């Protein structure tokens, strides 16, 4: 079994729920306390032992690349003013990782976005992180998924229990054939089902460990109707039909849906309170 060395972070979405803010600012660059959402995801990957980062972007998202690039003028000014510590954590992160950016020219779905990075993924297992899911946990959520992957040698999907069944219509939902504690074997995946038809109350969160056969499955999967987008969940269902084992992991930690204004606000309140509490302990 090959180790997972690469993570693909998908940031090419239009961010329509945050308009007009996201007309000029990519959703992935919206802040949680004093860092953009995308930095939390890159930190999660690095803290999970993955150093090769592939970020799929779209039109108008050049600022994401600039955030992870060196700014020598800023470095000079901060050094002159004795304020280098303001970006020391970001500088350390940049030195730990290697980032490659891929441009998705057309918004044709998350499955299409992954295929845009196929030439970089090659024939290797890889992780996927969506920009809408931040999990505050003692052990990074991605590290928990990696541990499950090395135990099962199969793709692993991050899930959470959805307490209110009415909310299942906002999730991809898994069907469960067997449970091994917080590790679940999947027998079905349904995109945004009605509460009555949902196969379980486990909703999919945008964090995955995938094997390279998903790329072939995406190519052969039919585009969704009526929007014609190629979705990751369709490729995963193709793998299931072909007899591939798929697992889900209910990770430990508190998840924030930063793809909604209220979810982003909740994350800001929680992380700022956490920062304030840590500062109080330090003094």
Number of C-alpha atoms within 10 A of each C-alpha: 9 11 12 19 16 22 27 27 25 24 26 28 22 16 18 13 12 16 12 10 13 16 13 11 18 24 29 27 19 18 18 22 17 10 12 16 22 28 20 19 23 26 19 21 27 22 16 17 17 23 21 20 21 23 26 22 23 21 14 13 19 14 14 21 14 10 15 18 12 12 10 9 9 12 14 12 12 15 12 10 9 10 12 16 11 10 13 11 11 16 15 10 18 19 11 15 16 15 18 13 17 19 17 23 12 12 15 18 19 21 22 21 29 26 18 16 20 14 9 14 21 11 13 16 22 23 26 22 24 21 24 23 20 28 21 18 12 9 15 21 25 27 18 16 26 23 12 20 26 15 9 14 17 18 26 28 27 22 26 20 14 16 11 9 15 12 15 25 18 13 20 19 27 25 19 18 11 12 13 8 8 12 20 22 18 19 19 17 22 21 18 16 18 16 15 11 11 22 17 19 21 25 28 26 24 19 22 26 23 23 20 15 15 22 23 14 19 24 14 12 20 15 19 13 8 6 9 11 16 24 21 20 19 22 23 23 21 19 20 16 12 10 10 14 16 22 26 28 26 21 23 16 15 13 18 20 19 23 20 16 12 12 17 22 16 16 23 18 14 16 15 15 13 12 13 12 11 11 10 9 8 7 5
